[in-house]
Amino acid sequence: MAMQTKLPMGIENFREIRTGGFYYIDKTGLIKTLLENPGKVNLFTRPRRFGKTLNMSMLKYFFETGRDVMPFNNGTLFDGLEISKEKELCEEYMGKFPVISITLKGATGENFEDAKVMLRRIIGKEAMRFRFLLESDRIDDAERSQYEALVSMDKTGAFTMSDELLKDSLQTLSQLLQKHYGQDVIMLIDEYDVPLDKAYQSGYYDSMVELVRILFRNAFKTNDSLKFAVLTGCLRISKESIFTGLNNFNVYTVKDVQYNEYFGFLDQEVQNLLKYYGFMEKYDAIKKWYDGYRFGKLEVYCPWDVVSYCHALRMEPSAEPQNYWVNTSSNDIIRRFLSRAKTSDRNDIEQLINGSSIKKIIRQELNYRDLDSDSDNLWSILFTTGYLTQRNVQTGELTELVIPNREIQWIFIRQIREWFKWETEKNMEKLEDFCRAFLENDTAAIEEGFNAYLKKTISIRDTNVRKEMKENFYHGILLGLFGNMDGWDVQSNAESGEGYSDISIEIEDQETGIVIELKYAENASFDTACREALKQINDRNYGEKLVDDGMTTIRKYGIACYKRRCKVISE
C-alpha cells in the first residue's frame, strides 16, 4: 500500500480511504465485538460527526458478498488492520453475506408526500444495485415482478412503488437476496432518526412514525431472511414509537461501555496522528478545543474537528483552532431550549458556560413529542446530541453534565446571542429608547436599560476564559442591540486614531458620533474599569475618525460589565 499521506476530509467511504492513500485510524475491532456479542438488531447512538457513517461503510465492505475487497497487491481492504488478525472470523464472515445498506439522511421533505418520494428513491436506488435478480434462476416470475416493482420509475425518474410496497420494501428485497444467495441478509441503516426529526419540525410526525414503524417491523421482526441489522443515529427513539415488539434488540448509547472506542478518536490515536504529520506542538490546543466527550469510561475527541484542524494546519501551519462542528448542521436546538427555559435553566446554562457542572436526570429513550411535553427533557437531548457530556461515570439517578470543550462553549455563546437578539426585537419601543439614550448622553438610562438586558441573558465569568473573551461577550450583546437602529452606521473594532475602538457609531442626520469602550470589571471594580475605558478612548484618540467624517458632536462612553451588571460613565 502507498504511504498514507492525505487526510480524509469529508470522506466516509471505507474503500476510498483504504485505496486512496488516506490516513485511517483503525476501528475494525468493531466487527469482532459485534460478531462476539450477537443481537438481531443493534442500534448505535452517537452525536453527529463521530464516525458512524464510515463505520457503516466499513461493515458493508467487510460482510458483502461479491464486493471487490482485493483492490491492491492481491490483498484485501482489511490487510494490516486489527480485524485481519482474527483469521477464523474473516474466513467465516468476510465477503459471505448479501448486504442492504442505506442512509435515511435524505428521507426528508417539507410534507409527508415529499418525504415518501425521497424514501422511495433511497430504497429504490439501493434495490437497483441488485439488478442481477432479474436474471436469477433462483427466483420465480412472481418474485421477479416484485423486484421490478421496487425499481420501477416513471418518465421523470421518480420511483413508483406503492405505499404498501414501500412499507414492505426492505423485507421484500432481503427475501429476494436471501433466495438468490441462499444466505441471510445483513441490513445497515444509517441516520435512522433523521426522517423523524424533519417530520417533527415540519408537522407530519405522526404519519412518519407510523410509516417507519411498519417499515422496521417488517424488516426486523417478521423477516426470516435477516441475519442481523445495524442502525445508527443521534437519538434513541423510544421503543414504543418505532421498535414495538422487537426482541433481541441491543441499544448502545454514549453511556454504555461497549463499543465506545470505535466512535470518535481516543487520546493516543490523536497523538499518533499529530506525530505522523508533525503537529504535536498543537496537541494542547486540540485537546482544549475538540476533546472532552466522555463515552462510558473513555474520553473521546470529535474526529471531524481533529481532521479538519489538521487539514487547516497543513495548509497554514500557524492556523488557530476553529469551530468546525457548527457548520455540519443546524444548532437550533440550543435556541429552542433557551426559548422554553425557566430562569433556573438559564442559570444552569450560565454555570455550564462558565466551566462548572450541573446534575440532571437524563432520559436516553425519547420521542420527539417529549421535547414539547417537558423542558427538562431538553437536557437529555443536549446530552445525546453532543452539546453536553458526562463528567464522571454515573452513580445514582443523576448525571453530572458539562460542556465538553471550547468549541461547544463557543456554539452555546453564539446561539445565546442570536436568541437574545430575537428576544429584544420583540419590544422595539423599549430597544429604541435604550439606543437613543446614547444619543442624548443619558448615562442613567443607558445603565438601567443595559442592566435590564443583561439580567435576561447569560454572563461569562469562567476563570479559564481570557478577559478579552469576556469583554467580547458584552461587546456582542451591545452590537446586537444597536444593529436594529435605522440610520445608525455601527462599526465594531473600527480603526480610529491610534488603535481600534470597541464600537463607533455615526448618526449622520444628527452629525453625532458615539465611541464606546467596554471593559470587564474584575471583582466588580466598576469605577476603575470605567475610568480605564474612558482613558483609553482619549489616549488613543478614538474620536478622531468621527470628527474627520463630519460628526460635530462626539459622545464617549466607558462601560464596565461584571456578571449581569454594568456601570456607565461618559465624557
VENVENFEN-V748197 format. One record per residue. RES is the residue in three letters. SS is DSSP state (helix for helix, strand for strand, loop for the rest). D_FIRST is the distance of its C-alpha to the first C-alpha in Angstrom with 1 decimal. Layout:
BEGIN
res: (RES	RES)
ss: (SS	SS)
d_first: (D_FIRST	D_FIRST)
END
This chain:
BEGIN
res: (MET	ALA	MET	GLN	THR	LYS	LEU	PRO	MET	GLY	ILE	GLU	ASN	PHE	ARG	GLU	ILE	ARG	THR	GLY	GLY	PHE	TYR	TYR	ILE	ASP	LYS	THR	GLY	LEU	ILE	LYS	THR	LEU	LEU	GLU	ASN	PRO	GLY	LYS	VAL	ASN	LEU	PHE	THR	ARG	PRO	ARG	ARG	PHE	GLY	LYS	THR	LEU	ASN	MET	SER	MET	LEU	LYS	TYR	PHE	PHE	GLU	THR	GLY	ARG	ASP	VAL	MET	PRO	PHE	ASN	ASN	GLY	THR	LEU	PHE	ASP	GLY	LEU	GLU	ILE	SER	LYS	GLU	LYS	GLU	LEU	CYS	GLU	GLU	TYR	MET	GLY	LYS	PHE	PRO	VAL	ILE	SER	ILE	THR	LEU	LYS	GLY	ALA	THR	GLY	GLU	ASN	PHE	GLU	ASP	ALA	LYS	VAL	MET	LEU	ARG	ARG	ILE	ILE	GLY	LYS	GLU	ALA	MET	ARG	PHE	ARG	PHE	LEU	LEU	GLU	SER	ASP	ARG	ILE	ASP	ASP	ALA	GLU	ARG	SER	GLN	TYR	GLU	ALA	LEU	VAL	SER	MET	ASP	LYS	THR	GLY	ALA	PHE	THR	MET	SER	ASP	GLU	LEU	LEU	LYS	ASP	SER	LEU	GLN	THR	LEU	SER	GLN	LEU	LEU	GLN	LYS	HIS	TYR	GLY	GLN	ASP	VAL	ILE	MET	LEU	ILE	ASP	GLU	TYR	ASP	VAL	PRO	LEU	ASP	LYS	ALA	TYR	GLN	SER	GLY	TYR	TYR	ASP	SER	MET	VAL	GLU	LEU	VAL	ARG	ILE	LEU	PHE	ARG	ASN	ALA	PHE	LYS	THR	ASN	ASP	SER	LEU	LYS	PHE	ALA	VAL	LEU	THR	GLY	CYS	LEU	ARG	ILE	SER	LYS	GLU	SER	ILE	PHE	THR	GLY	LEU	ASN	ASN	PHE	ASN	VAL	TYR	THR	VAL	LYS	ASP	VAL	GLN	TYR	ASN	GLU	TYR	PHE	GLY	PHE	LEU	ASP	GLN	GLU	VAL	GLN	ASN	LEU	LEU	LYS	TYR	TYR	GLY	PHE	MET	GLU	LYS	TYR	ASP	ALA	ILE	LYS	LYS	TRP	TYR	ASP	GLY	TYR	ARG	PHE	GLY	LYS	LEU	GLU	VAL	TYR	CYS	PRO	TRP	ASP	VAL	VAL	SER	TYR	CYS	HIS	ALA	LEU	ARG	MET	GLU	PRO	SER	ALA	GLU	PRO	GLN	ASN	TYR	TRP	VAL	ASN	THR	SER	SER	ASN	ASP	ILE	ILE	ARG	ARG	PHE	LEU	SER	ARG	ALA	LYS	THR	SER	ASP	ARG	ASN	ASP	ILE	GLU	GLN	LEU	ILE	ASN	GLY	SER	SER	ILE	LYS	LYS	ILE	ILE	ARG	GLN	GLU	LEU	ASN	TYR	ARG	ASP	LEU	ASP	SER	ASP	SER	ASP	ASN	LEU	TRP	SER	ILE	LEU	PHE	THR	THR	GLY	TYR	LEU	THR	GLN	ARG	ASN	VAL	GLN	THR	GLY	GLU	LEU	THR	GLU	LEU	VAL	ILE	PRO	ASN	ARG	GLU	ILE	GLN	TRP	ILE	PHE	ILE	ARG	GLN	ILE	ARG	GLU	TRP	PHE	LYS	TRP	GLU	THR	GLU	LYS	ASN	MET	GLU	LYS	LEU	GLU	ASP	PHE	CYS	ARG	ALA	PHE	LEU	GLU	ASN	ASP	THR	ALA	ALA	ILE	GLU	GLU	GLY	PHE	ASN	ALA	TYR	LEU	LYS	LYS	THR	ILE	SER	ILE	ARG	ASP	THR	ASN	VAL	ARG	LYS	GLU	MET	LYS	GLU	ASN	PHE	TYR	HIS	GLY	ILE	LEU	LEU	GLY	LEU	PHE	GLY	ASN	MET	ASP	GLY	TRP	ASP	VAL	GLN	SER	ASN	ALA	GLU	SER	GLY	GLU	GLY	TYR	SER	ASP	ILE	SER	ILE	GLU	ILE	GLU	ASP	GLN	GLU	THR	GLY	ILE	VAL	ILE	GLU	LEU	LYS	TYR	ALA	GLU	ASN	ALA	SER	PHE	ASP	THR	ALA	CYS	ARG	GLU	ALA	LEU	LYS	GLN	ILE	ASN	ASP	ARG	ASN	TYR	GLY	GLU	LYS	LEU	VAL	ASP	ASP	GLY	MET	THR	THR	ILE	ARG	LYS	TYR	GLY	ILE	ALA	CYS	TYR	LYS	ARG	ARG	CYS	LYS	VAL	ILE	SER	GLU)
ss: (loop	loop	loop	loop	loop	strand	loop	loop	loop	loop	loop	loop	loop	helix	helix	helix	helix	helix	helix	loop	loop	strand	loop	loop	loop	loop	loop	loop	helix	helix	helix	helix	helix	helix	helix	helix	loop	loop	loop	loop	strand	strand	strand	strand	strand	loop	loop	loop	loop	loop	loop	helix	helix	helix	helix	helix	helix	helix	helix	helix	helix	helix	helix	strand	loop	loop	loop	loop	loop	loop	loop	loop	loop	loop	loop	loop	loop	loop	loop	loop	loop	helix	helix	helix	helix	loop	helix	helix	helix	helix	helix	helix	helix	loop	loop	loop	strand	strand	strand	strand	strand	strand	strand	loop	loop	loop	loop	loop	loop	loop	loop	helix	helix	helix	helix	helix	helix	helix	helix	helix	helix	helix	helix	helix	helix	helix	helix	helix	loop	loop	helix	helix	helix	helix	helix	loop	loop	loop	loop	loop	helix	helix	helix	helix	helix	helix	helix	helix	helix	helix	helix	loop	strand	loop	loop	loop	loop	loop	strand	loop	loop	loop	helix	helix	helix	helix	helix	helix	helix	helix	helix	helix	helix	helix	helix	helix	helix	helix	helix	helix	helix	loop	loop	loop	strand	strand	strand	strand	strand	strand	loop	loop	loop	helix	helix	helix	helix	helix	helix	helix	helix	helix	loop	loop	helix	helix	helix	helix	helix	helix	helix	helix	helix	helix	helix	helix	helix	helix	helix	helix	helix	loop	loop	loop	loop	strand	strand	strand	strand	strand	strand	strand	strand	loop	loop	strand	strand	loop	helix	helix	helix	helix	loop	loop	loop	loop	loop	loop	strand	strand	strand	strand	loop	loop	loop	loop	loop	loop	loop	helix	helix	helix	loop	loop	strand	loop	helix	helix	helix	helix	helix	helix	helix	helix	helix	helix	helix	loop	loop	helix	helix	helix	helix	helix	helix	helix	helix	helix	helix	helix	loop	loop	strand	strand	strand	loop	loop	strand	strand	strand	strand	loop	helix	helix	helix	helix	helix	helix	helix	helix	helix	helix	helix	helix	helix	loop	loop	loop	loop	loop	loop	loop	loop	loop	helix	helix	helix	loop	loop	loop	loop	helix	helix	helix	helix	helix	helix	helix	helix	helix	loop	loop	helix	helix	helix	helix	helix	helix	helix	helix	helix	helix	helix	loop	loop	loop	loop	strand	strand	strand	loop	loop	loop	loop	strand	strand	loop	loop	loop	helix	helix	helix	helix	loop	loop	loop	helix	helix	helix	helix	helix	helix	helix	helix	loop	loop	loop	loop	strand	strand	loop	loop	loop	loop	loop	loop	loop	loop	strand	strand	strand	strand	loop	loop	loop	helix	helix	helix	helix	helix	helix	helix	helix	helix	helix	helix	helix	helix	helix	helix	helix	helix	helix	helix	loop	loop	loop	helix	helix	helix	helix	helix	helix	helix	helix	helix	helix	helix	helix	loop	loop	loop	helix	helix	helix	helix	helix	helix	helix	helix	helix	helix	helix	helix	helix	helix	loop	loop	loop	loop	loop	loop	loop	loop	loop	loop	helix	helix	helix	helix	helix	helix	helix	helix	helix	helix	helix	helix	helix	helix	helix	helix	loop	loop	loop	loop	loop	strand	strand	strand	strand	strand	strand	strand	strand	strand	loop	loop	strand	strand	strand	strand	strand	strand	strand	strand	strand	helix	helix	helix	loop	strand	strand	strand	strand	strand	strand	strand	strand	strand	loop	helix	helix	helix	loop	helix	helix	helix	helix	helix	helix	helix	helix	helix	helix	helix	helix	helix	helix	loop	loop	loop	loop	helix	helix	helix	helix	helix	loop	loop	loop	loop	strand	strand	strand	strand	strand	strand	strand	strand	strand	strand	loop	loop	strand	strand	strand	strand	strand	strand	loop)
d_first: (0.0	3.8	6.4	8.2	11.5	13.3	15.8	16.2	19.8	21.6	18.6	19.5	17.5	14.9	13.0	13.1	11.7	8.7	8.0	9.5	7.7	10.6	11.7	12.6	15.4	15.3	18.4	17.7	20.7	22.8	22.2	23.7	26.5	27.4	27.7	29.7	32.0	32.9	34.8	35.8	35.2	33.1	33.5	31.5	33.2	31.6	32.4	30.5	27.2	26.2	23.2	25.2	23.8	20.1	21.0	22.9	20.1	17.9	21.0	21.3	17.8	18.4	21.9	22.4	23.4	22.4	19.4	16.3	13.9	11.8	10.0	7.3	7.6	10.7	9.4	10.6	10.1	11.5	9.7	10.1	12.5	16.2	17.3	15.3	17.8	20.6	20.6	24.0	23.3	20.2	22.2	25.1	23.7	20.3	20.9	24.6	26.5	27.7	26.8	28.9	27.3	29.3	29.8	33.5	32.9	34.5	37.3	39.9	42.9	46.1	48.0	47.4	47.5	44.8	42.6	43.2	42.2	38.8	38.4	39.2	36.6	33.8	34.8	35.6	32.3	30.5	32.9	32.1	28.6	30.5	32.8	32.4	35.1	37.6	37.2	36.8	39.4	39.1	40.8	44.3	45.8	46.8	43.3	42.0	44.5	43.1	39.6	41.1	42.9	39.7	38.2	41.5	41.8	44.7	45.1	43.5	40.3	41.4	40.9	44.3	44.0	47.1	47.3	47.9	44.9	42.8	43.9	42.9	39.8	37.1	39.1	39.9	36.3	35.2	38.1	37.2	33.6	34.8	37.3	34.8	32.2	34.6	32.5	33.2	31.4	29.2	30.3	28.4	30.6	29.3	31.9	34.7	37.4	37.0	39.5	42.0	41.6	42.3	45.1	46.7	46.6	48.0	50.7	49.6	48.3	50.5	49.6	45.8	46.2	48.1	45.6	42.6	44.6	45.4	41.9	40.4	43.2	42.7	38.9	39.0	42.5	43.9	40.7	40.6	37.4	35.3	33.0	32.4	31.8	30.0	31.4	30.7	33.0	34.7	38.1	39.2	41.8	44.7	44.7	48.1	46.9	44.1	43.1	46.6	47.0	43.4	43.2	40.2	39.0	36.8	36.5	34.2	35.2	34.5	37.3	35.8	33.9	31.6	28.2	28.7	25.6	23.5	25.1	24.8	23.3	24.8	26.0	23.5	20.6	22.2	22.8	19.2	18.2	21.1	20.3	16.7	18.4	21.5	23.9	25.5	28.9	28.7	28.3	32.0	32.3	29.3	30.9	34.3	33.2	30.5	30.9	34.0	33.3	34.4	33.0	35.0	34.8	31.7	31.5	28.8	27.6	27.3	23.6	24.5	26.6	24.3	21.5	24.2	25.7	22.6	22.0	25.6	25.3	22.5	25.0	28.0	27.8	31.3	30.9	32.9	31.9	32.9	33.6	30.7	31.7	35.0	33.6	31.8	35.0	38.7	40.2	43.6	43.8	44.9	47.6	48.7	49.0	51.1	53.4	54.4	54.2	57.3	58.4	57.0	53.6	53.5	54.6	51.6	49.2	50.8	50.2	46.5	46.0	47.8	45.4	47.5	46.8	48.9	49.3	49.3	49.3	46.0	46.0	42.6	43.9	45.4	46.2	46.5	50.3	50.2	49.2	52.8	54.7	54.2	52.8	51.8	49.0	47.4	46.4	44.4	42.7	41.9	40.4	38.3	36.9	35.8	38.6	39.9	38.4	40.1	40.8	41.3	41.0	43.9	47.1	49.8	50.3	49.2	45.8	45.5	43.8	42.4	40.6	37.0	36.3	37.5	35.7	37.6	40.7	40.4	40.2	43.3	45.2	44.4	45.4	48.5	49.5	49.1	51.0	53.7	54.0	54.6	57.1	59.1	59.3	61.2	64.2	64.4	68.0	67.2	64.2	66.3	69.0	66.5	65.1	68.6	69.6	67.4	69.3	72.6	71.7	72.5	70.5	72.0	70.8	67.3	67.0	68.4	66.1	62.9	63.7	64.1	60.8	59.0	60.5	58.7	55.3	53.1	53.2	50.5	51.6	48.4	48.9	45.2	45.4	46.4	50.0	48.7	46.8	50.0	52.0	49.5	50.0	53.7	53.2	51.1	53.8	56.5	54.6	54.1	57.9	58.8	56.5	59.0	61.8	62.6	63.6	61.9	59.4	57.3	54.9	52.5	51.8	53.6	54.2	57.9	60.0	58.0	55.2	53.9	56.2	54.8	56.6	59.0	60.9	63.2	65.8	67.0	70.1	71.5	70.3	69.0	65.9	64.4	62.2	60.6	58.9	57.5	57.2	56.0	59.1	57.8	60.1	62.1	63.5	64.3	67.1	65.1	62.0	64.2	66.0	62.7	61.4	64.6	64.7	61.2	62.3	65.3	63.7	61.0	63.2	61.1	64.1	64.2	62.0	64.0	67.2	65.7	64.8	68.5	68.6	72.2	71.8	68.9	68.3	66.3	65.0	63.5	62.0	60.9	59.0	58.4	57.1	59.1	61.9	62.7	65.4	66.3	68.5	69.3	71.0)
END
